[in-house]
């Protein structure tokens, strides 16, 4: 019975007999009293251990000074029934201690030990502190594991947050390990270790806050995520490791109706994340300075207004004196580059961005990669780019805006120092090595006809232009052809793939995809007449477009020596076709080359760095021919 846990040591001493010998405290503790079970003994042993401070030997006890301070300035969760290192749930005791601390104007103290909790713990104007990694709060409910900061002056420091294993990634705020609510102001999260979790490590919607000295690792989503109407936030001297998504992210969603503003991201050490290192997807007055960024799956620093997530533009940004090492290591992540600027939604997308004095080493793509079709206004000065696999600085063909480059150095590039394929207004002291023109095949045509959908190529396909996908390092490649009639568009993929696999679902299976702008409207974000469709090696059909009618699609897939063939027909969604019409188009393919049920790489007809998943303006064009 946990009810014994609230009996105070003094009362126990009055009703029985307790004595203490410091070297053998746990073994020699005894009571001559009845009716109290083992949890009482555990608690009494714990309290007696703390009471050693009253004895001359106290000076040898670790954290003695901090425990004395806590006793006078804080409310201990143990005083309200929390028992360390047992199998019980301490949620009720923690919540009672929080309420008592708020009423008394004190902090909440978490002493050394492991304390389990099964639901959200809310701190409304209350600070919770502990003894560092010795004070462990373990969530037993991945759905609701947040320590929630609300009100004014809330804080969390010097504790360790752990969790039972999370079976899947979640996206709710209360599934984050620390949730700072929109009402929170003047908050602090410091010197805390966050280990594991079903969602983000720290998610912030509040204002006037500091996140410093924390370690966040092994979360299934972002490490630190700033969003909503957050403002005046400092993210400093944190360590972030091996997160399931971005390691630090500032994201301003249009649906929230406001920007994130005035955020300083400084002197953090981030490494090993699945996606990007530090992201700003919409926000104003953001600085990213003196951070160590290494071994990222995607871009080291990612700056964007994203059509796929409908995020605001980025204004007044400074990216300075960061060290970026070994970015873009995950071939399945499309957003690559040491520093990547991606303008795919708002017009303009990126305004007054200053990128200066960064060191970018051993990028698996280009050191600085600029793409998208909305305008960018940015300057790049005195950046040092070393040994990129592709170009030092690469501007893709759809980039527009005004960009200045001065004093940048590029050494050991696999491609060129500056490779500008765009028609943007560019001033640079590096020569441009890109030839004029560029892009995908000119004059690509779709043949007129009605093929049989059976996984075999009819003669009609020979009249269509073969659009070649890029070739991956493992040899996977393919071609796609298009045929049309009055009822539908027809697609034929002939894939070369030595290891075809269908062990998972969607993009994690070997699969092919079409990205179509039927009216060639080039709207940017998808609108009427735009769709994406995926057909897997197992002939499973799927789409990222909500409400897309998969039942109207007919498809067939046939494996053959050295690869597979996929053939499918999609009725028009908006177009009444005529010969001579042009459609916007891209084709892509996903490859699970090692058979582990996860995408290892992807292929594309247009330049695979172009953000075709977010921006229909970057599609190529195919003419419907007779």
N, C-alpha and C positions, 0 to 999 in steps of 0.2 A: 504494500500500500504506500503510494507516494505521499499520502497525507502526513506521515511521520516526518517528512523532510522539512516542514515548516517549524518544528519544535526548536527553540533556540538553545544554544549550548548552555546558557545560564540556567534555564529551566531544567535541562537534563542533569546538570550538576546538582541542583537542589533536590531532585526527585530520586537520584541514584548516586553513583559514585564514578567519577572519571579521573583518570590520571594520565600523565604524559611523560614519556622518556624519549627525548628527541631522536636518538639513533634507531629506535625500534617503534616508532609512533604507530604505524599501521598494525603491528602484531599485538601490542600490549594494551591498546585501547579496550576498555571494558565498561559495562554498565550493569548495575544490579537493579534492573527495573524490568517490568513486563509489558507486553502488548505492542512493542515496536519491532518491526522486522528489519531485514538486512539493509534496506535503503537508508534507514536511520543511522546504522553503524557507518555506512559509507559517508554520509554527510557529516557525522560527528568527526570522523577521521579527517575529513577535508578541512573542517573548521579548526580542529586542533592543529593541523599542519600550518594553517595561516596564523594561529595564535602563537606560534614560535617567535613571532616578533617581540613578544613581551619578555622573552628570556635573553640572557646574555649572549647566547649563540646566534642571535638574530642577524648579526652582521654578516654571517656566512651564507645566508639564504638569498638566492638570486631574486632580483626585483624587489627587495625588501622596501626600499624607499618608495617605489611606485605603489606598493600595496598599502603602505601607511597613508600616502596621499589619497588613494582611492577610498580608503575607509572613511576619511573625513569629508571628501568632496563628491562622493558618488554613492549610488544605490546599487548594491550587488545583486545580481540575479539569483545567487545562492540563497540570499535572505528571503526569497519568495518561492523557494521550493525547487529551484533548478539543481539537478544532481549531475556532476560530471562523470563521463566515462561509463554510463550505464546504458540500458536499452530503452529507456523511457523517453517520452517527448517532453521537452522543456518549454514549449511554446507559451503555455499559460503563465508560467513563472516569469518568462522574459517579458511578456506583455504587462504583467502586474508591476514588475520592476520599472518598466518604461513609464507607466502611469504615475507611479510614486515619485520617480525622478522629476517628471514634468511638474508635479504639484509642489515639490520641494525646491525646484530650481537647481537641481543637481544633474550630474551625468549618470549614465548607466555603466556599471562596471561588469565586465566579463572576465572572471579570473581564469587562471590556467586550467585546462581540461577541455574535453569535447562535449559540447551541448547540442542536442538535436532539436530541430524545429520543423514543423510540417506545414506552415502557412506563412503568409507575408507578415513581417515585423515592421510596423510603422513607427517612425521617429518624427514626431511633429514638434519641432522646436527643441528637440532633445539630442544630446551627443552621446554616442555609445563608444566606449573605449575598452581596451584590453591590454594584455601583456605581449602583444606581437603574435608570432606564430604559435605560441603556447596556448592562446585563447582561441579555440576553434568553434565556430558555429557551422553545423553541418545540416544542410537542407535535405529532407527526406521526400520532398515533393517537387519534382522538376517543373510542374505546371505553375507553382506559386512559391518561388524560392527567393523573392526579393527582400532585401533590407531596403525599406522605402523611406526616403527623406522628403519631408513636407514642411510647410510653415517656414519660419525665419530662424536661422541659426542652427539648423540640424547638422549633425556630423557623424562620421564613422571613422575610427582610427584604431590602429594597432590590434587588429584581429585577423584571423584567417577564416575565409569562407570556403567550405568544401561542399560536395554534393554527392548524392548517390548517382550512379551512372545514368545519363540521360539517353533514352532510346532513340530520340529524334530531335531535330532542330525545331525550336519554337520561335514565335515572333512577338508574343505579347510582352508588354512592359513588366508585368509582374513575374514573368519567367526569367527576367534578367537577374543577375546576382545583386546589383544595386540599382534602384530605380529612383531617380530624382524627379519629383512630380512638377507639373507646370506652376504650382503654387509655391514651390520652394525658392527661397532666396538666402543669400549669405550662407551657403552650405560649404562643408568641407568633406572630402573623402581622401584620407591620407594614410600612408604607411600600413596599408591593408594588403593582404595576399588573397587573391581570388583564384581558385583552382577548380577548373571544370565548370560546367553549367550548360543548360539546354538552350540558352539564348546569349545575349550580350553579357559581358562582364559588368560594365557600367553604362547605363543609358540615362541621358540627361535631357530634361525639358525645362529646367529652372534657370534662374538668373543669379549673377554675382556669386560665382562658386569657384572653388579651387579643388583640383584633382591632382595630388602630388605624392610622389614617393611610393606609389602602389606597384604591386606585381600582379599582372593578369595573365593567366595561361590556360590553354586547352579549353576555351569556350567554343561552343558550336557556331556562334555568330560573331559579331564584331567584339573586339576587346573593349574599346571605349567609343561610345556613339553619342554624339551631340546633335539634337534635332529639335523640332517644335519651334517655339519662340525663344529658345535659349539665347542668353546674351551675357557678356562680361564674364567669360569663363577662362580659367587658366589651367592648362594641362601640362604639367611640368615634372620632369625627372621620374617618369614612370617606366617600368619594364613590361613589355608585352611580348608574349611568346606563343606561337603555334595556335593561333585562333582559326576558327572555321570560316571566317570571312575577313573583312578589313581589320587591321590592327587598331588604328585610330581613324574615326570618320566624323566629319561634319556634314550633315545632310539637311537641306531645306526643301521639304516637300511642298509643292504648290497646294496640295489639299489642306495643309495646315494654315494657309493664308498669311504666313509671315516668314521672314528670313531668320536664320541663325546669324548673330552679329557679334563682333568684337570677341574673337576667340584667339588666344595665344597658345600655340603648341610648341613647346620648347624643351630641348635637352632630354627628350625621351629616347629610349633604346628599344626598338621594335625589330623582331626577327621571326621568320618561319611561318608567317600567316599564309593561309590558303589563297587569299586574293591579294588585295593591294596593301601597301604599307601605311601611308597616310592619305586620306581622301578628303577632298572638299567638293561636294556635289551641291552647289548652291550655297551662298552665304556672302556676307559683306564684312569687310575689315577683319580679315583672317590672316594670321602670320604663322608660318611654319619655319622654325629657325633652330639650327644647331642640333638636329636630331640625328641619331644613328639608325639607319634603315638597312636591313640585310635579308637576303634569302626569301624574297617575296615570291608568291606564285604569280602575281600579276605585276602591275606597275609599282615602282617604288613610291612615287608621289602621283596622285591621280586628281586632276582638276577638271570639273565638268559641269555642264547643265545637261541632264540626261533625259532624253525623250521617253525612254522605256520606263523611267520612274517619275517623270514629270517633276523635275526639280528646278528651282529658280536659277537665275544666272549667278555668276560669281563676280563680285565687285571688290576692288581695293584689296588685292591679295599680295602677300609677300612670301616668297619661298627663298630662304637665304641660308647659306653656310651649313647645309645638310650633307652628310656623308651617306651615299646610296651605293650599296654593294650587292652584286649578284641578284638583280631584279629579274622578273619575268621567267621564273624557272619552271612554271607549270604550263605545259603546252596546251592544256585544255582551257585555260583562262584567256579570253580574247583581249582584255584590256592590258596591254603590255607597254613597255618603255620605262626608262629610268625615271623621267618626269614626263607625264602624258597630259596634254591638254586636249579635251574632247568637247567640241561644241556641236550639240545635236538637238537642242530644243529651243530655248529662249533666244530672241534676237534683240540685241546682241547676247551672246552666251557668256563671254569672259571679258571683263572690262578692267583696265588698269591693273594688270598682273605684272609683278616684278619678280623675275627669276634670276637670282644672282649668286655668284660665289659658291655654288654647289659642286661637290665632287661626285661623279657618277662613274663607277668602276665595274667592268665585266657584266654589262647588261647583256641579256640573251636576245635583245632586240636592238632598238636604237636608243642612244643616250637620252635625247629629247625627241619626243614623238608628238606631232601636232596633227589633228584630224577633225573631221566633222564638216558641216556645211553652213553653220551659223557663224556670225562674225566674232573675231577675237582681236582684242587690243592688248598687246603684251610686249615686254622687253626682256631680253636675255643678255646678261653681261657677266663676263669673267667666270663662267662655268668651266670646270675642268672635266673633260669626258675621256675616259681611258678604256680601251679595248672593248668597245661594243661589238656584238656579233654582226649587227647590220650597220646603219649609218650613225655618225655622230649626232647630227640634227636632221630630222626627216619631216618634211611637210607634204602631206598627201594631196592628191589632185583637187579635192573639193574644198580645201581650206580657203576662207575669205577673211578679210580684215587687214589690220596694220600690225606688222611685227618687225621688231628691231633686234639685231644681233650685233654685239660689239665685245671684243676682247675674249671671246670663248676659245678654248683650245681643245683639239681633238687629236688623240694619239691611238694608233693601233686599231683603227676601225676596220671591220670586215667589209664595209662598203666605202662611203665617201664622208668627208667632213660635213658637208652640207648637201642635202639632196632635196631640192625644192621642186615638187611637181605641180605646185599650185599656181593660181593667178592672183594670189593675194599681194598686197602692197608690202614688199619685203625690202628692208635695208639691212645689208650684212657686209662685214669686212672679210667674210669667208666666201670664196667663189662657189657658185652653184654648179654642181656636176650633173644635174638631171637633164636629159635631152628634152627638147620641146615636145609638146603633145603628151601622149601617154594614155593610160586607161586600158580597158578591156578590148576585146576584138571589135573592130569597127564593122558595121554592116551585118551584124548578126541577124539571122532571119528565122522565123518559125514557119514551117511548111504547112500548107493547107491539106487536110485529110482527116480521116477518122480511123485510127489504128485500133486493133483488137487489144484489150488489156489482159494479157496472159503471161507477162514476163519474158516475152520473146520479141525481137525487133522486126516489125513489118517493113516492107520496102519503102513505105511512105516516110519513114524516119530518115532515110538517106538524103532527102531533100532539105533537111533542117541543118543549120550550122551547129557543129559540135563545139560546145562551150567547155573548155578544159579547166578543171579544178587544179589548184596548185598541188604539187607533189610533196608529201611529207618525207621526213628523213627516213622513215621506215619503208618507203616505197609505195604507200597507199596514195592513190590518185583516182581520177575518173573523168568522164565526160557526161554532159547532159544535153539533150536536144528537146525542142518544143515543137509540137504540132497543134494546129487549131482548126476548129470548125465553128458553125454557128451556135453550138450548144456548150462547148467546153474548151479548156486548154488541157493539153496532154503532155506529160513529161516522161522522158526515158533517161534513166541513169544507168550507165555501164561502169561499174566500179572495179578497180584493180585493188585487191585486198588479200594479202597472204594469210591473214588471221581473222576471218569474219566471226563475230561473236554477237549473241543476243541473250545476255544473261541478266539484264536489268530492265529498265524502261526508259522511254523518252530519249533524251540526248545521250544517256549513258549506254544505250545499245548502239551497235553499228547501225547507222540510219542515214537517210538523205533528206534534205529539206529544200523547199522552194520559198522564196520571199517575193511577193508579187504586188505590184502597183498597177492594176488593170488599166486605169485611165491615164497612167503616167503623170499623175497630178503633182508629184514631188512635194507632198504636204509636209514631210518631215516625220511627225508622229503618224501612226496608222489611222486612216479614216475610211470612208466608204470606198469599197473596191480594192482595199489592201488586205492581204492575208499572208500568214505563214502556215505551212503544212509540213509535217514530218511523217515519213514512212520508214519503219524499222525493217531490219533484216528478217524479223519474224512477221512482217506485214502488218504490224500494229500501227494504227494511224493516231496522231496526236497533233495538237496545235496550241500555241501560246495565246491565240486570239480567243477571248471569252465569247462563247456562244457560236463559235464556228461549227457548221453542220458537217460533222465527219461522216454521217450516214449517207450524204450525197456523193461522197468520194468513192470511186472504185479503184482498186489497186491490186497488183500482183508482184511478187518477189520470187526470183529463182536464183539459187546458188549455182555456180558453175566453176570450172577449174580456174583458179587464180582470182576469184572474186564473186560478184553477184550482180544481177540486173534487177532494177526496180522500175516499174511502169505504173503510172496512175493518171486518172482523169479527174479534173475539178471543174464543175459547172461554173459559169460566170456568176459573180456576185453583184456586178454593177455595169459591166461593159456590154454594149450591143456591138459586136465586132464588125469591122470592115477591113478589107485588104488595105494595107498601107498604115494602119494604126500601129503605134508603138506602145509597148508595155514596159514599165519599169521592172527590173528583174535581177535577182541574184539566186544562185544555187550554192548549197553548202552540204557538207557531209560530216558525220561524227564517227570516230574510230576508237573502240575499246581494243587496243592492240594486244594487251596482255591478258585479257579475259578475266579481269577482276571485278567486272560489273560497274566500272567507272570510266567515263570518257578520258582518253589519254591525249587526244589531239582532235583538231577539226580542220576541214578544208573549205576553200571558197573559190568561186569563179572570180569575183572582183577581189581586189587587194584585201587580204584577210584582216588587215589592220583597220579598214574602213568599218565604221560602226553600223553595219547594215541591220543589226538586230534592233537598233534604236532610231534609225533615220532613213526614211525612204528616199531622200534626196541623193543618197550616195549610190543608189542602185545603178546598174548598167541598163542598156536599152536593147530590146529585141523587136524587130519589125514583123508584123503579120503579113506574110507574102502569099501570093497566089501560087 
